[in-house]
Amino acid sequence: MMGLFGDLDDTIYQDKDVLKEDYQPDEILEREAEIEEYKHALSDAVFGRTPDNVFLFGKAGVGKTAVTNYVLTELQAEVDQRDTADDVHISRVNCNNESVYSIVRTLTNNLIPPSGDRFPAKGPSKADAFERLYREMERVGGTHFFVFDEIDHLSDPDSLLYEFPRARANSYLEDARVGIIGISNNYTFRNTLSSKVKSTLMEQEISFSTYDATELSTILEHRAERAFVDGACDPSAIQACAAFAAKDDGSARQAIDLLLGAGDNAEKNGDGLVTADHVEAIHESVSRGQLKDKIADQTMHCQLVLEALALHQRDTGDTARTKQVMNRYQSVARDHNVDPLTTLESIRGHLDDLNMLGFLLRTEENRGQGGGRSYRWEVDMDIETVIDVRESIDSTPT
């Protein structure tokens, strides 16, 4: 008797993992200029010198993490071949809603050998955490690259980013060196840092623009050659995925997700060729999933500001001034049992972030001579979808 899965036949995929989110390509396409900037910023590590700090800015899905992994892997390989270079140690941390203490604790425990005493989650002070981290860095030696993903979501980035660049000057480190790599979707993040942090960091900034349809097609063709058996992916499918993603937010991740969804749709239907029709069939559901991920990546207050504006537009049919958004936001926050922010400046900051990330449109309102500058805000996507996605996020068990 044939088992439940006995009738399955993998007819179109050659290596489906190539289309999965955790796949790290061995070649990065359409990011040659950014890779060259990155290489220059980190080049001192090849000669045993302290590297520049690097900050990467760009929307989600434009290659920041993939390029970082690629460049650091290449750096590691080069260092291993050179006598002039110290050993390189790489620690990656996602900062989303983390405290500085928890970040430093994670970095410390990454360096402590399995048989060593782990740094506790509670008890010691933040100063104690830094002291233990420096001690472990000195024990290990070499150059330590700390990669902080979503660094704009860190609760107190100033204290972290002021500490590390001054560690050698303050004699906390003697032999070990440190390089900071910050990754953020928020182009305005640097403006939130104090002036002393900015002058201490002296970082190299690398900006990642969104991909256009031609660039996305190149990336998709490269993935499709490896993911599908010969002749199983029609060029029309690649063109459709690239066009949809370029029109939306220029994200390679969205384009690849569309191709994966189209492939699964073709396989489910028993079709041996993935076409634009398969892309059309799954486009809406994939886009909704992408939107949910994008919204869920934002801080809770940022999500509530977005929800408040969407509800205002749905109920009034009009755009909103900042004060109107704030009033609705405070009501929405209380409905979600969240203590609301109380200053207009904080709401304006979240609106600016959402505008920069492509969620909103901002138009300047003429208030007459001497009236000052005023803005009206508008959700730049389907309002009902935003409201539904927020409802689904809020109802997801944590």
Secondary structure by P-SEA (a helix, b strand, c coil): cccccccccccccccccccccccccccccccaaaaaaaaaaaccccccccccbbbbbbcccccaaaaaaaaaaaaaaaaaacccccbbbbbbbbcccccaaaaaaaaaaaaccccccccccccccaaaaaaaaaaaaaaaccbbbbbbccccccccaaaaaacccccccccccccbbbbbbbbcccccccccccaaaaaaacbbbbbbccccaaaaaaaaaaaaaaccccccccaaaaaaaaaaaaaccccaaaaaaaaaaaaaaaaaaccccccaaaaaacaaaaaaaaaaaaaaaccaaaaaaaaaaaaaaaaccccccaaaaaaaaaaaaaaacccccccaaaaaaaaaaaaaaccbbbbbbbccccccbbbbbbccccaaaaaaaaaaaaaccc
